Amino acid sequence: MDHFLLLGLGEATYAIEVGKIKEIVESPTVHFVPRAPACFVGAINVHGTVFPVLDLPVHLGYTGSARDHRIVVLAPEVCTLALTVSRVGRIVPCDPERFLPTLEQRAVDSFGRAQFERAGELVYVLDLPRLISSLTF
């Protein structure tokens, strides 16, 4: 059984494998980065390492939603990247054998590699390799 961190992006719920996350930082100081692409809100320093901060809802096409004060920092072996999200949820267990293939072809859902149902809600498992390859640093 794997564990996933639930993330809100607008009204949608996504999940990231806990092993792909370095930590969640409470209210970090986000420093402005000149000439950064619009979906990057700046950079943060976490234990001496600088992480660019991606506004994940904006990058995936969710507009107008509030952002959680916490920032999700990905594990270095995944990518030196931090993510703002609409809300940081709880960690939940899910057996990958219960995943459903992502059938929807909307652009917003193109970053989900699978989906599962939790408490009557559809949760998309974020496809981190696809997300990272879509970025221009």
C-alpha positions in Angstrom: 0.0 0.0 0.0 1.4 3.4 -1.0 0.7 6.7 0.7 -0.3 9.9 -1.1 -0.5 13.6 -0.1 -3.8 15.1 -1.3 -3.6 18.5 -2.9 -6.4 20.8 -3.9 -6.1 22.6 -7.2 -9.2 24.8 -7.6 -12.1 22.4 -7.1 -10.1 19.4 -8.2 -8.1 17.0 -6.0 -4.8 15.7 -7.0 -2.3 13.4 -5.1 1.5 13.0 -5.0 3.3 10.0 -3.7 4.7 10.8 -0.3 8.1 9.4 -1.3 8.3 12.1 -4.0 8.0 14.9 -1.4 11.0 16.3 0.5 8.8 18.4 2.9 6.0 20.9 3.3 7.2 24.3 4.3 5.0 26.6 6.5 4.7 30.2 5.2 8.1 30.5 3.6 9.5 33.8 2.3 9.1 33.7 -1.4 11.7 35.8 -3.2 10.8 37.5 -6.5 12.8 36.2 -9.5 13.0 38.7 -12.4 12.0 37.5 -15.9 10.7 34.2 -14.5 7.8 32.6 -16.5 4.3 33.7 -15.3 3.6 30.3 -13.6 6.6 30.8 -11.3 5.9 32.9 -8.3 9.5 33.2 -7.1 12.0 31.1 -5.2 12.4 29.8 -1.6 15.5 28.8 0.4 15.0 25.4 2.1 18.0 24.4 4.3 20.5 26.2 2.0 19.0 25.0 -1.3 17.1 27.4 -3.6 13.9 26.0 -5.1 11.9 27.7 -7.8 8.2 27.9 -6.8 5.7 26.8 -9.4 2.1 28.0 -9.1 0.6 24.6 -9.9 -3.0 25.7 -10.2 -2.0 28.4 -12.7 0.2 26.0 -14.7 -2.6 23.5 -14.9 -5.2 26.0 -15.9 -7.0 26.6 -12.6 -7.6 30.3 -12.1 -8.9 32.5 -9.4 -8.4 30.1 -6.5 -6.7 31.0 -3.2 -3.3 29.5 -2.3 -2.5 27.5 0.9 0.2 29.2 3.1 2.2 25.9 2.9 4.4 25.1 0.0 5.2 21.5 -1.2 8.8 20.9 -1.8 9.6 17.9 -4.1 12.4 15.5 -3.3 15.7 16.4 -5.0 15.8 13.1 -6.9 12.5 14.1 -8.6 13.3 17.8 -9.3 14.5 20.9 -7.5 11.1 22.4 -7.5 8.5 23.7 -5.0 4.7 23.9 -5.6 2.0 26.3 -4.4 -1.4 24.7 -4.3 -4.9 25.8 -3.4 -4.9 23.5 -0.4 -2.7 20.9 1.2 -4.7 18.0 2.4 -4.0 14.8 4.4 -1.9 11.8 3.7 -4.0 8.8 2.6 -3.2 5.2 1.8 -4.1 3.8 -1.6 -3.3 0.5 -3.3 -2.0 1.3 -6.8 -3.9 -1.8 -8.0 -7.1 0.1 -7.3 -6.1 3.0 -9.7 -8.3 3.7 -12.6 -6.9 4.9 -15.9 -7.4 8.6 -16.6 -10.1 8.7 -19.3 -10.8 12.4 -19.4 -8.9 14.2 -22.1 -9.4 17.8 -20.9 -6.2 19.8 -20.8 -6.5 20.3 -17.1 -6.5 16.6 -16.5 -3.6 15.8 -18.9 -1.2 15.9 -15.9 -3.1 13.0 -14.1 -1.5 9.6 -14.8 -4.2 7.7 -12.9 -7.1 8.3 -10.7 -8.7 6.7 -7.6 -11.9 7.3 -5.7 -11.8 8.5 -2.1 -14.9 9.3 0.0 -16.9 9.6 -3.2 -14.4 12.1 -4.7 -12.3 11.5 -7.8 -8.5 12.0 -7.1 -6.0 12.4 -9.9 -2.5 11.1 -9.3 -0.1 13.8 -10.5 2.2 12.7 -13.3 5.4 14.4 -12.1 7.6 13.5 -15.1 5.0 15.0 -17.5 4.7 18.1 -15.3 8.5 18.6 -15.1 9.0 18.1 -18.8 6.3 20.8 -19.5 8.2 23.4 -17.6 10.6 26.1 -19.0 13.1 27.2 -16.4 
